[in-house]
């Protein structure tokens, strides 16, 4: 029996399970890792506000120490830590780990500041220098460095500053400097790679930040380098979080569950299968019922959903790679470049070449 790879998450608890340690455990486990946890704080939601109770420093450190001494995690994901005094001793406990993914969660998805300026300074001094990968929202980076991010060049300059602090690689997420698009940057070994998406609402969902960092940590623990881990983590997040839906009503639970399974299949098989029948058969339902499920859930047909996903991937490749049009066509599973161009023109009103030359 294959032994699971241990990944330690050090972060706060969200009793609703939407983010925090509960979401990290779910993500790590679903990706095939062995989830270990050290809780730093407990969020208690009231009717009008959320109260966050910080655990004592010795409790946090003792959790981490006992895990590292007995199990030796292959990667450590650092999330929300609100006690500035806890950060230096925490560094001493984890510094020997080869893969440290730091996603400090300074600002929530709603734009609320979750920690103090003293804690931010402690993170900069003690955690960033030992980070294999530092993951920050652009708003967090702006706050930490006291400068605005308005362009791609600004993102690169900010990432370089964090590398100068000691981080081996930096991932900046969630820039809106291009209208109608959300942009991320991976900066590693002096090289910049941009990722963009027009699904701005999906990538800003509550819990996405925690999910992406724990997914990356899991893939890195399994031996992948940073770019590969990010790519594979993004594929997982696409289907499980960004494009997923939830339902609290018993009547529509079945539909939401089927839709999420449908999206998971698309992310895995979109390049090989463009037809609705394939996915309906994999779900063991009729194409008619799949159409009913999709229309009920998001108001689109299965074919529209498949085409939209393929279009999204084609735009990603056109904007963020130098692959020839023929190679993109092959990668997306079209029988010929002509068929890909016809598909793209139908949805975007121009050819892939024109799109790449002129931009959106």
C-alpha positions as CSV (number, residue, x, y, z in Angstrom):
1,X,0.0,0.0,0.0
2,X,1.4,3.4,-1.0
3,X,2.4,5.6,1.9
4,X,0.8,9.1,1.8
5,X,3.1,12.1,1.7
6,X,2.7,14.4,4.7
7,X,1.9,18.1,4.2
8,X,1.6,20.4,7.2
9,X,-0.7,23.4,7.2
10,X,-0.2,26.1,9.8
11,X,-3.2,28.5,9.7
12,X,-6.4,29.5,11.3
13,X,-9.6,27.6,11.8
14,X,-12.8,28.5,10.0
15,X,-15.7,26.6,11.6
16,X,-17.8,26.9,8.4
17,X,-15.1,25.0,6.5
18,X,-15.0,27.5,3.6
19,X,-11.3,28.4,4.2
20,X,-8.6,27.9,6.8
21,X,-7.4,24.6,8.2
22,X,-10.6,22.8,7.3
23,X,-10.4,23.7,3.6
24,X,-6.6,22.9,3.6
25,X,-7.2,19.4,5.0
26,X,-9.9,18.8,2.3
27,X,-7.6,20.1,-0.5
28,X,-4.6,18.1,0.6
29,X,-6.6,14.9,1.1
30,X,-8.3,15.2,-2.3
31,X,-5.0,15.6,-4.0
32,X,-3.7,12.4,-2.3
33,X,-1.6,13.9,0.5
34,X,-1.6,13.2,4.2
35,X,-2.9,16.4,5.9
36,X,-1.3,17.5,9.1
37,X,-2.5,20.7,10.9
38,X,-1.4,23.3,13.4
39,X,-4.1,25.8,14.3
40,X,-3.1,29.4,15.0
41,X,-6.5,31.0,15.6
42,X,-10.2,30.3,15.7
43,X,-12.8,32.4,13.8
44,X,-16.2,32.6,15.3
45,X,-18.9,34.1,13.1
46,X,-21.7,36.1,14.6
47,X,-24.8,37.6,12.9
48,X,-23.0,40.9,12.1
49,X,-19.3,40.3,12.6
50,X,-16.6,37.7,12.9
51,X,-14.4,37.4,16.0
52,X,-11.0,35.8,15.7
53,X,-9.4,34.3,18.8
54,X,-5.7,33.8,18.7
55,X,-4.3,30.7,20.3
56,X,-1.4,31.2,22.8
57,X,2.1,31.2,21.3
58,X,3.2,28.1,23.2
59,X,0.2,26.1,21.9
60,X,1.0,27.0,18.3
61,X,4.7,26.2,18.6
62,X,4.1,22.9,20.5
63,X,1.7,21.7,17.8
64,X,4.3,22.4,15.1
65,X,7.2,20.9,17.1
66,X,5.4,17.7,17.9
67,X,4.5,17.2,14.2
68,X,7.9,17.9,12.8
69,X,9.7,15.8,15.4
70,X,7.6,12.7,14.7
71,X,6.4,12.9,11.1
72,X,8.8,15.2,9.1
73,X,6.4,16.9,6.6
74,X,7.6,17.1,3.0
75,X,6.1,20.6,2.6
76,X,4.7,23.2,5.0
77,X,2.0,25.7,4.0
78,X,1.9,28.8,6.2
79,X,-1.4,30.6,6.3
80,X,-2.9,33.1,8.8
81,X,-0.7,33.9,11.8
82,X,-1.9,36.9,13.8
83,X,0.6,36.9,16.7
84,X,3.8,38.8,15.8
85,X,5.7,37.3,18.7
86,X,4.9,33.8,17.5
87,X,6.6,34.2,14.1
88,X,10.3,34.1,15.0
89,X,10.1,31.0,17.1
90,X,7.9,29.4,14.4
91,X,10.7,30.0,11.9
92,X,13.1,28.2,14.1
93,X,10.9,25.1,14.2
94,X,10.3,24.9,10.4
95,X,13.5,26.3,8.9
96,X,14.9,22.8,8.1
97,X,12.0,21.9,5.8
98,X,12.9,22.0,2.1
99,X,9.6,23.2,0.9
100,X,7.9,26.2,2.6
101,X,4.9,27.8,0.9
102,X,4.1,31.1,2.6
103,X,0.6,32.4,2.0
104,X,0.1,34.7,5.0
105,X,-3.5,35.7,4.3
106,X,-3.0,39.3,5.5
107,X,-6.1,40.6,3.7
108,X,-9.4,38.6,3.3
109,X,-11.2,38.0,0.1
110,X,-13.6,40.8,1.2
111,X,-10.7,43.2,1.6
112,X,-10.5,43.2,5.4
113,X,-7.1,43.5,7.2
114,X,-6.7,40.3,9.3
115,X,-3.6,41.1,11.2
116,X,-1.5,43.9,12.6
117,X,1.3,45.9,11.1
118,X,3.7,44.4,13.6
119,X,2.8,40.9,12.4
120,X,3.3,42.0,8.8
121,X,6.8,43.3,9.6
122,X,7.6,40.0,11.4
123,X,6.5,38.0,8.4
124,X,8.8,40.1,6.2
125,X,11.7,39.7,8.5
126,X,11.4,36.0,9.5
127,X,9.2,34.1,7.1
128,X,9.7,35.6,3.6
129,X,13.5,34.9,3.8
130,X,12.9,31.1,4.2
131,X,10.0,30.8,1.7
132,X,10.4,28.4,-1.2
133,X,7.4,30.0,-2.7
134,X,5.7,33.3,-1.4
135,X,2.1,33.7,-2.5
136,X,0.4,37.1,-2.0
137,X,-2.6,38.9,-3.3
138,X,-1.6,42.1,-5.1
139,X,-3.4,44.1,-2.4
140,X,-1.3,42.4,0.2
141,X,1.9,43.1,-1.7
142,X,0.9,46.8,-2.1
143,X,0.3,47.0,1.6
144,X,3.5,45.3,2.6
145,X,5.7,47.5,0.3
146,X,3.7,50.7,0.4
147,X,3.4,51.0,-3.4
148,X,0.8,50.5,-6.0
149,X,0.6,47.8,-8.7
150,X,-0.8,49.3,-11.9
151,X,1.0,47.5,-14.7
152,X,2.7,44.2,-15.5
153,X,6.1,45.9,-14.9
154,X,4.9,46.9,-11.5
155,X,4.1,43.3,-10.7
156,X,7.6,42.2,-11.8
157,X,9.3,45.0,-9.7
158,X,7.3,44.1,-6.6
159,X,8.1,40.4,-7.1
160,X,11.8,41.2,-7.4
161,X,11.7,43.1,-4.1
162,X,10.4,40.0,-2.3
163,X,13.1,37.9,-3.9
164,X,15.7,40.3,-2.6
165,X,14.2,39.7,0.9
166,X,15.0,36.0,0.4
167,X,12.0,34.3,-1.2
168,X,13.1,31.8,-3.8
169,X,10.0,32.3,-5.9
170,X,7.0,34.7,-5.8
171,X,3.5,34.3,-7.0
172,X,1.4,37.5,-7.1
173,X,-2.4,37.0,-7.5
174,X,-5.4,39.0,-8.3
175,X,-4.3,42.1,-10.2
176,X,-7.0,44.0,-12.0
177,X,-4.8,46.5,-13.9
178,X,-6.2,45.1,-17.2
179,X,-10.0,45.7,-17.5
180,X,-12.1,42.6,-17.5
181,X,-9.2,40.3,-16.6
182,X,-7.5,39.1,-13.5
183,X,-3.8,38.6,-13.7
184,X,-1.2,36.6,-11.7
185,X,2.5,36.4,-11.9
186,X,5.1,33.8,-11.1
187,X,8.6,35.2,-10.7
188,X,11.4,32.6,-10.2
189,X,15.1,32.6,-11.1
190,X,14.8,36.0,-12.7
191,X,12.1,34.8,-15.1
192,X,8.5,36.1,-15.2
193,X,5.5,34.1,-16.3
194,X,2.0,35.8,-16.4
195,X,-1.3,34.0,-16.0
196,X,-4.6,35.7,-16.8
197,X,-8.3,34.8,-16.7
198,X,-11.5,36.5,-17.7
199,X,-13.3,34.6,-14.9
200,X,-12.7,37.4,-12.4
201,X,-15.6,36.4,-10.2
202,X,-14.6,32.8,-9.9
203,X,-10.9,33.5,-9.0
204,X,-12.0,35.9,-6.2
205,X,-14.4,33.5,-4.5
206,X,-14.0,33.2,-0.7
207,X,-11.5,30.3,-0.1
208,X,-9.7,30.3,-3.4
209,X,-6.5,31.7,-2.0
210,X,-6.2,29.1,0.7
211,X,-7.1,26.3,-1.7
212,X,-4.6,27.3,-4.3
213,X,-1.7,27.5,-1.8
214,X,-2.5,24.2,-0.1
215,X,-2.9,22.6,-3.6
216,X,0.5,23.9,-4.7
217,X,2.1,22.8,-1.4
218,X,0.7,19.3,-2.0
219,X,2.0,19.1,-5.5
220,X,5.5,20.4,-4.5
221,X,5.6,17.8,-1.6
222,X,5.0,15.2,-4.3
223,X,8.2,16.3,-6.0
224,X,7.0,18.8,-8.7
225,X,8.9,22.0,-9.3
226,X,7.2,25.3,-8.7
227,X,5.8,26.0,-12.2
228,X,4.5,22.4,-12.6
229,X,3.0,22.5,-9.1
230,X,1.2,25.7,-9.9
231,X,-0.1,24.5,-13.2
232,X,-1.5,21.2,-11.7
233,X,-2.9,23.1,-8.7
234,X,-4.7,25.5,-11.0
235,X,-6.3,22.6,-12.9
236,X,-7.6,21.3,-9.6
237,X,-8.8,24.6,-8.4
238,X,-10.6,25.3,-11.7
239,X,-12.9,22.4,-11.3
240,X,-13.2,22.2,-7.5
241,X,-13.5,25.8,-6.5
242,X,-13.5,28.4,-9.3
243,X,-16.1,26.8,-11.5
244,X,-17.9,24.8,-8.8
245,X,-21.3,25.7,-7.4
246,X,-22.8,24.9,-4.0
247,X,-26.4,24.3,-2.9
248,X,-27.9,24.4,0.6
249,X,-31.3,23.2,-0.5
250,X,-31.9,19.4,-0.5
251,X,-33.9,19.7,-3.8
252,X,-31.0,21.0,-5.8
253,X,-28.1,19.2,-4.1
254,X,-28.2,16.4,-6.7
255,X,-28.0,18.9,-9.6
256,X,-25.1,20.9,-8.0
257,X,-23.2,17.7,-7.3
258,X,-23.6,16.5,-10.9
259,X,-22.6,19.9,-12.3
260,X,-19.4,19.9,-10.2
261,X,-18.6,16.4,-11.4
262,X,-19.2,17.5,-15.0
263,X,-16.8,20.4,-14.6
264,X,-14.2,18.1,-13.1
265,X,-14.4,15.8,-16.1
266,X,-14.1,18.8,-18.5
267,X,-10.9,20.0,-16.8
268,X,-9.4,16.5,-17.3
269,X,-10.7,15.6,-20.8
270,X,-11.6,18.8,-22.7
271,X,-8.7,18.3,-25.1
272,X,-9.8,14.8,-26.1
273,X,-13.6,15.2,-25.9
274,X,-15.6,18.1,-27.1
275,X,-18.9,16.3,-27.3
276,X,-21.7,16.3,-24.7
277,X,-22.4,12.5,-25.1
278,X,-19.0,11.5,-23.7
279,X,-19.6,13.4,-20.4
280,X,-23.1,12.2,-20.0
281,X,-21.9,8.6,-20.4
282,X,-19.2,9.2,-17.8
283,X,-21.8,10.5,-15.4
284,X,-24.1,7.6,-16.2
285,X,-27.0,10.0,-17.2
286,X,-28.7,11.0,-20.4
287,X,-27.6,14.0,-22.4
288,X,-31.1,15.4,-21.8
289,X,-30.8,15.1,-18.1
290,X,-27.3,16.7,-18.2
291,X,-28.8,19.6,-20.1
292,X,-31.5,20.0,-17.5
293,X,-28.9,19.9,-14.7
294,X,-26.7,22.6,-16.4
295,X,-29.6,24.9,-17.2
296,X,-31.0,24.5,-13.7
297,X,-27.6,25.2,-12.1
298,X,-26.1,28.1,-14.1
299,X,-28.5,28.7,-17.0
300,X,-26.3,27.3,-19.8
301,X,-26.3,24.2,-21.9
302,X,-23.6,21.5,-21.6
303,X,-22.2,22.4,-25.0
304,X,-22.0,26.0,-24.1
305,X,-20.1,25.1,-20.9
306,X,-17.6,22.8,-22.8
307,X,-17.1,25.4,-25.5
308,X,-16.6,28.2,-23.0
309,X,-13.9,26.1,-21.2
310,X,-12.1,25.3,-24.4
311,X,-12.3,29.0,-25.4
312,X,-10.9,30.0,-22.0
313,X,-8.0,27.6,-22.5
314,X,-7.3,28.8,-26.0
315,X,-7.2,32.4,-24.9
316,X,-4.8,31.5,-22.1
317,X,-2.5,29.8,-24.6
318,X,-2.7,32.7,-27.1
319,X,-2.0,35.3,-24.4
320,X,0.5,33.5,-22.3
321,X,2.5,31.3,-24.6
322,X,4.5,31.5,-27.8
323,X,3.1,28.3,-29.3
324,X,2.1,28.4,-33.0
325,X,-1.6,28.4,-33.8
326,X,-1.2,24.8,-35.1
327,X,0.3,23.6,-31.9
328,X,-2.5,25.3,-29.9
329,X,-5.0,23.6,-32.1
330,X,-3.4,20.2,-31.5
331,X,-3.2,20.8,-27.8
332,X,-6.9,21.6,-27.6
333,X,-7.9,18.5,-29.5
334,X,-9.1,20.0,-32.8
335,X,-8.8,17.8,-35.9
336,X,-7.2,20.7,-37.8
337,X,-6.1,24.2,-37.5
338,X,-8.9,25.3,-39.8
339,X,-11.5,23.7,-37.4
340,X,-9.9,25.6,-34.4
341,X,-9.9,28.9,-36.3
342,X,-13.6,28.3,-37.2
343,X,-14.4,27.6,-33.6
344,X,-12.5,30.6,-32.3
345,X,-13.9,33.0,-34.9
346,X,-17.4,31.9,-34.1
347,X,-17.0,32.8,-30.4
348,X,-14.6,35.7,-30.6
349,X,-15.5,37.3,-34.0
350,X,-11.9,37.1,-35.3
351,X,-9.2,34.6,-36.0
352,X,-6.7,33.4,-33.3
353,X,-3.9,35.2,-35.2
354,X,-5.8,38.5,-35.1
355,X,-6.6,38.0,-31.4
356,X,-2.9,37.4,-30.6
357,X,-1.8,40.4,-32.7
358,X,-4.3,42.9,-31.6
359,X,-5.3,41.6,-28.1
360,X,-8.7,41.6,-26.5
